[in-house]
Amino acid sequence: MRTKLLGVAALVVTLAAAGCASEGAAPAPEATQAAPQGPVKLTYWTWAPNMDKIVAVWNQEHPDIQVTVSKQAGGDDAAAKFLTAAKAGNPPDLVQAEYQHLPSFIAADAVADLTTAAAPVKADFSEGVWGQVTLGTDTVYAIPQDSGPMMLFYRKDLFDKYDIAVPKTWQEYAEAARKVHEQDPKVFLGTFSSKDPGAFTGLAQQAGAQWWAIDGESWKVNVADEPTTRVADFWGGLVKEGVIDGMPYFTPEWNKALNDGKLLTWPSAIWAPGVLSSNAPKAKGKWAAAPLPQWKAGENFSGFWGGSSVAVAAKSKHQAAAAKFATWLNTDAKAVDLLVKEAAIYPAATKGQSALTEAPDYFSTQPDFWQQAAGVAAGARGFTFGPNVGVTYNAFKDSFDKAVQARSSFSDAVRAMQEATVADMRKSGFQIAP
Amino acid sequence: MTRRLAPTGLLLLGAIYCLFPVSWVLVAATKSPAELFTTSTLTPGTGLLSNIEELFAYRDGVFWLWLANTLLYAGGGALLSTAVSAVSGFALAKYRFPGRDAIFNLLIGGILVPAVVLAIPQYLLFSQIGMADTYWAVLLPQILHPYSIYLARIYATAAIPDSLLEAGRLDGAGEWRLMTRVAIPLMVPGMVTIFLFQFVAIWNNFLLPFIMLGDDGKFPLTVGLYTMLAAGANQPTLYNLILTGALLSIIPLIALFLTMQRYWRTDLSSGAVK
C-alpha cells in the first residue's frame, strides 16, 4: 500500500518537474553572499548512519559554517521528496544524491553547479566515479561520496562441496550453475532478481552498456544496446533452463535460502557484507569475495550498484559554504576516514579506498578483502544516467517480472525498458537524438 | 444451533485475519537478529529485551522523541479535530441557515477525496506561507476531517432531541450555553468515537509527515521507523529494531482503546426528556 501511495507522490513530482525539464541544465543562479550575520547555517539531508557525528567534527572546526544533519529515509522516496521540496522552494542546502537520481535533479534545475568548487578535487576520484557527477559533460553537479563497485560473493565451503572453481568468465559461471543444479535440484548457483534494477544495471555496465548520453541539446537513449541484450539473454537462458532461480533479492525467502545454503553466489556490490551479516548471520566466515566473472577471459571490468554523492541545492542561499562543506566531507583525509569508520561506506575517494585495511568482520576469513575490492573498483565502469531512471527501473520490474514468471525472452524485456524510457522522455519534452 | 455457528465462525475468521499480523509482529519482535530469518515464523525468540534496549539506545534515544512527536500530532490533532467536528456537526444538525445543505454536500464530497491525494498540494501551499517543516504543517491539515463532521452531524441529529433545545431556550439559555451545557454533553459518546478514529488515523499517518517534514527532530514514529528501514545498503538493516519499534508503537493505541471503551457504553441521552 505504502509503495503505491508513494508512487502517486512520485508521479506528481515527475509531472511538476517535467515543466522545467525541457530547458535542460541551466546555469545556477549567482551565489548570493551578502556578508551574512553570524555563522552560516546549512541543513543537510542524508541517510548515511552517524553522519551527525562526522558533521560535529566540521562544526567544531568551522564556527562560521554550521551544518545540521537531518536523517532521512533513503532510496527512491528520498529523491522524490527532495524534488518536491526543491519545487516548493524550501529544499535543504545539501542533499545526498544517488548517482542514478542526480540527472533528474539536474533536469529539474534543483542542484547547483559546483564546477569551480570541485575543480581542485577532481584528481581524488577515479574517472568512472567522476563521470557519474558530470554526466560526461564539463559541469560538476555533486561531489562523489560512496561507490558500489560490483563483485561476486560466493560460498567458499559449498563451492568445495559441489566441486566448482570460482568462475572467471560468465561462461564458466553458467557451467557451474548447471553443475550445481544437477547435483542437487534444490540448490542454485544464483538467482536473477526482477525487483532490483540496480543490480542489472551494474551487470550491464560491466558488459559495456551506455544507456544514456548527452549530445548537445538532446539525449541519446540506448537501453537495449548490444551489451545489455547480451547480459539479459545470458540470464534469461539460465532461468529458462531452470539452473538459475528467479527469486528476488532482499525477500524473506531469499534470506532463508542464503541461510540454508541453497544459494551459492550473489553478484553484488561492495556493501554486500553489511547485508549478508544482517540477513544471513549464520553463514559468517563462509562467504568470500572475488571479481565478477568477465565476458572475455583476462579482462578486469566491473559495474556499479548503488553509490551516492552530495549535491548543493540550487535554491540554497549559501552555495559557496555548502560546496566547501561537501568537498571537505568527501575528500579531506580525516573526514573520509570518519565516513569509513562511522558511516560504514565505501568511499568514492581513491585515497580513502586504499586506507581500508581490516576486512569486514563477516569476511574475517578473507584478510585481503579490501585489496580485492580496490582492484575491482579500479576496473569499474559506469555510464551516464538519464533524467528518468525511475521510469526505466519501473519498466525493468514490470517486464522482467513477467519474463521470469513466463521464462520468456529477457531481451524482449530490455526492449520494453527502452520503449518506456523513450516514450516518457518524449512526453516530458526532452529532445531525443535518433 | 447451526444457525448460531455461522456468524460466530465468520467473526472468528475476521478476528484471526486482524490479529494474526499483530501476533506476527509480537513474535518477530522477540527475535534477535540472528534468529529473525533462521527460526520458524511463529517460534518466539530470545532477543526481546536486548532489542528494546538497543532501540532505546539508537541515536541517543531518538525513539522517545519520535514517540513524543507522534503523541503531540495524534493527541493534539485528534482533540482539535473532535472539537471542530462536534461544533460543525451540531450546527449542521440543529440549525437551519442558508447554504447549509450546500456546505454539507461539499463535506460529503470531501469524504470521497483521499487525504493522500491532498498531501502534495498541501505541502506546496504550506511551503508558500512558510509553514512547511513545522509542527503545524502536520497538525493543521488533519483538523478538518469531513467524515468526522458527517459522523458528528448524524450523531447530533439522533442524540439531541429538538424538544430539549426548545426547553432550554424557553428557560432563557443563550445559544452558546445551549451548546456547551446541553448539546456537547449529549454528544460525548459520539465525540469519543471521532477522537479515537482521528487519533488512530493520525498515529498511523505516513505520507503527510513524510512530505511535510524535513527536520528529523520533528518526525513521528511512522516516518522515523521508515528512516531505519531505508537506511542505505551499506550497513545492516535494523530489522529487529524496526519490528520492536512497531510493536511498541501500537501499545499506546491499545491502551487508549481499552480506557476509552467505557465511554461508548454510556448513552447520556437516555431518559433526558422523560
HADDOCK unambig.tbl for C-alpha pairs under 7 A between the chains (distance, minus, plus):
assign (segid A and resid 47 and name CA) (segid B and resid 231 and name CA) 5.58 0.50 0.50
assign (segid A and resid 47 and name CA) (segid B and resid 232 and name CA) 6.57 0.50 0.50
assign (segid A and resid 48 and name CA) (segid B and resid 231 and name CA) 6.74 0.50 0.50
assign (segid A and resid 48 and name CA) (segid B and resid 232 and name CA) 6.74 0.50 0.50
assign (segid A and resid 70 and name CA) (segid B and resid 214 and name CA) 6.90 0.50 0.50
assign (segid A and resid 70 and name CA) (segid B and resid 215 and name CA) 5.35 0.50 0.50
assign (segid A and resid 70 and name CA) (segid B and resid 216 and name CA) 5.11 0.50 0.50
assign (segid A and resid 71 and name CA) (segid B and resid 216 and name CA) 5.77 0.50 0.50
assign (segid A and resid 72 and name CA) (segid B and resid 216 and name CA) 6.98 0.50 0.50
assign (segid A and resid 72 and name CA) (segid B and resid 227 and name CA) 5.58 0.50 0.50
assign (segid A and resid 73 and name CA) (segid B and resid 226 and name CA) 6.15 0.50 0.50
assign (segid A and resid 73 and name CA) (segid B and resid 227 and name CA) 3.86 0.50 0.50
assign (segid A and resid 73 and name CA) (segid B and resid 230 and name CA) 5.10 0.50 0.50
assign (segid A and resid 73 and name CA) (segid B and resid 231 and name CA) 6.04 0.50 0.50
assign (segid A and resid 74 and name CA) (segid B and resid 227 and name CA) 6.99 0.50 0.50
assign (segid A and resid 74 and name CA) (segid B and resid 230 and name CA) 5.02 0.50 0.50
assign (segid A and resid 74 and name CA) (segid B and resid 231 and name CA) 5.65 0.50 0.50
assign (segid A and resid 74 and name CA) (segid B and resid 232 and name CA) 5.76 0.50 0.50
assign (segid A and resid 75 and name CA) (segid B and resid 230 and name CA) 6.65 0.50 0.50
assign (segid A and resid 81 and name CA) (segid B and resid 211 and name CA) 6.38 0.50 0.50
assign (segid A and resid 88 and name CA) (segid B and resid 124 and name CA) 5.41 0.50 0.50
assign (segid A and resid 88 and name CA) (segid B and resid 127 and name CA) 5.93 0.50 0.50
assign (segid A and resid 90 and name CA) (segid B and resid 127 and name CA) 6.96 0.50 0.50
assign (segid A and resid 252 and name CA) (segid B and resid 37 and name CA) 6.86 0.50 0.50
assign (segid A and resid 255 and name CA) (segid B and resid 37 and name CA) 6.36 0.50 0.50
assign (segid A and resid 256 and name CA) (segid B and resid 37 and name CA) 6.11 0.50 0.50
assign (segid A and resid 256 and name CA) (segid B and resid 38 and name CA) 6.49 0.50 0.50
assign (segid A and resid 259 and name CA) (segid B and resid 38 and name CA) 6.78 0.50 0.50
assign (segid A and resid 271 and name CA) (segid B and resid 233 and name CA) 6.43 0.50 0.50
assign (segid A and resid 271 and name CA) (segid B and resid 234 and name CA) 4.72 0.50 0.50
assign (segid A and resid 274 and name CA) (segid B and resid 234 and name CA) 5.71 0.50 0.50
assign (segid A and resid 274 and name CA) (segid B and resid 235 and name CA) 4.76 0.50 0.50
assign (segid A and resid 274 and name CA) (segid B and resid 236 and name CA) 4.64 0.50 0.50
assign (segid A and resid 275 and name CA) (segid B and resid 233 and name CA) 6.92 0.50 0.50
assign (segid A and resid 275 and name CA) (segid B and resid 235 and name CA) 6.82 0.50 0.50
assign (segid A and resid 275 and name CA) (segid B and resid 236 and name CA) 5.30 0.50 0.50
assign (segid A and resid 277 and name CA) (segid B and resid 236 and name CA) 6.70 0.50 0.50
assign (segid A and resid 278 and name CA) (segid B and resid 33 and name CA) 6.68 0.50 0.50
assign (segid A and resid 278 and name CA) (segid B and resid 236 and name CA) 5.10 0.50 0.50
assign (segid A and resid 278 and name CA) (segid B and resid 237 and name CA) 6.52 0.50 0.50
assign (segid A and resid 279 and name CA) (segid B and resid 37 and name CA) 6.82 0.50 0.50
assign (segid A and resid 281 and name CA) (segid B and resid 34 and name CA) 5.52 0.50 0.50
assign (segid A and resid 282 and name CA) (segid B and resid 34 and name CA) 6.95 0.50 0.50
assign (segid A and resid 344 and name CA) (segid B and resid 234 and name CA) 6.39 0.50 0.50
assign (segid A and resid 344 and name CA) (segid B and resid 235 and name CA) 6.43 0.50 0.50
assign (segid A and resid 345 and name CA) (segid B and resid 234 and name CA) 5.83 0.50 0.50
